[in-house]
Amino acid sequence: TDAKNAWKRIAEKYGVQLGAKGVIEGRSYPRRFRSELVSKSIQRRICELTLLDYCCLNLPLPETCQGNHYKGPNGEQGQELSCQLQRNRIVPGIYPSK
């Protein structure tokens, strides 16, 4: 393949300079996500959706995710996020609402 020339054409098209190794150089500053713009309720929803990842990877929940902010399986308020081991499977203590 003619990858080197293809990268040159792409770089020229977008006005980007190729680095010494022939790849497009990144920004001079890193891209940042401004998490302070995300509301606490959205952050907690993300925690619900990623709970199994935290449990399986044995990672601590972020501070925002901790506490009695969640509804249980029967809709009862005041539940904490947790995982349980059931028949050699890790399952969430609280399933995300739809």
C-alpha positions as CSV (number, residue, x, y, z in Angstrom):
1,T,0.0,0.0,0.0
2,D,1.0,3.6,-0.4
3,A,0.2,4.6,3.1
4,K,2.9,7.3,3.4
5,N,1.5,9.2,0.4
6,A,-2.0,8.7,1.6
7,W,-1.1,10.3,5.0
8,K,0.5,13.2,3.1
9,R,-2.7,13.8,1.1
10,I,-4.8,13.7,4.2
11,A,-2.5,16.1,6.0
12,E,-2.5,18.5,3.0
13,K,-6.3,18.3,2.8
14,Y,-6.8,19.4,6.4
15,G,-3.8,21.7,6.7
16,V,-2.0,19.6,9.2
17,Q,1.8,19.1,9.4
18,L,3.2,15.6,9.5
19,G,5.7,14.7,12.2
20,A,9.1,13.3,11.8
21,K,7.8,9.7,11.7
22,G,5.2,10.6,9.1
23,V,2.2,10.6,11.4
24,I,0.0,13.6,12.1
25,E,1.2,15.3,15.2
26,G,-1.2,15.8,18.1
27,R,-2.3,19.0,19.7
28,S,0.2,21.1,21.7
29,Y,-2.3,20.8,24.6
30,P,-4.2,17.7,25.7
31,R,-7.9,17.5,25.1
32,R,-9.8,17.8,28.4
33,F,-13.3,16.8,29.3
34,R,-15.0,19.3,31.6
35,S,-16.7,17.0,34.1
36,E,-17.9,20.0,36.2
37,L,-20.4,20.7,33.4
38,V,-22.1,17.3,33.9
39,S,-24.8,17.3,36.5
40,K,-24.6,15.0,39.6
41,S,-27.7,13.1,38.4
42,I,-26.1,12.4,35.0
43,Q,-22.9,11.3,36.7
44,R,-24.9,9.0,39.0
45,R,-26.7,7.5,36.0
46,I,-23.3,6.8,34.3
47,C,-22.3,5.1,37.6
48,E,-25.4,2.8,37.3
49,L,-24.6,1.9,33.7
50,T,-21.0,1.2,34.4
51,L,-21.4,-0.5,37.8
52,L,-20.4,-4.0,36.5
53,D,-17.2,-2.6,35.0
54,Y,-16.2,-1.2,38.4
55,C,-17.1,-4.5,40.1
56,C,-15.4,-6.8,37.6
57,L,-12.2,-4.7,37.5
58,N,-12.3,-4.2,41.3
59,L,-12.2,-0.4,41.0
60,P,-13.5,1.9,43.7
61,L,-16.6,3.8,42.8
62,P,-16.1,7.5,42.2
63,E,-17.2,9.7,45.2
64,T,-20.2,11.0,43.2
65,C,-21.5,7.4,42.9
66,Q,-21.3,6.6,46.6
67,G,-24.2,7.0,48.9
68,N,-27.9,6.3,49.0
69,H,-29.0,8.0,45.8
70,Y,-30.4,5.1,43.9
71,K,-33.7,3.2,43.6
72,G,-33.8,-0.5,44.4
73,P,-35.3,-3.2,42.3
74,N,-38.8,-2.5,43.7
75,G,-38.5,1.2,43.3
76,E,-37.5,1.9,46.9
77,Q,-35.4,5.0,47.2
78,G,-32.2,5.2,49.3
79,Q,-30.2,2.3,48.0
80,E,-26.4,2.1,47.5
81,L,-24.7,0.8,44.4
82,S,-23.3,-2.7,45.0
83,C,-22.4,-5.9,43.3
84,Q,-23.1,-9.5,44.4
85,L,-21.6,-12.8,43.7
86,Q,-24.3,-15.3,42.6
87,R,-23.4,-18.7,41.4
88,N,-19.9,-17.7,40.3
89,R,-21.3,-14.6,38.5
90,I,-20.9,-11.0,39.5
91,V,-24.3,-9.2,39.2
92,P,-25.2,-5.7,40.1
93,G,-27.1,-5.1,43.3
94,I,-29.2,-2.5,41.5
95,Y,-30.1,-2.7,37.9
96,P,-30.2,0.5,35.9
97,S,-33.6,1.8,35.1
98,K,-34.6,2.0,31.5
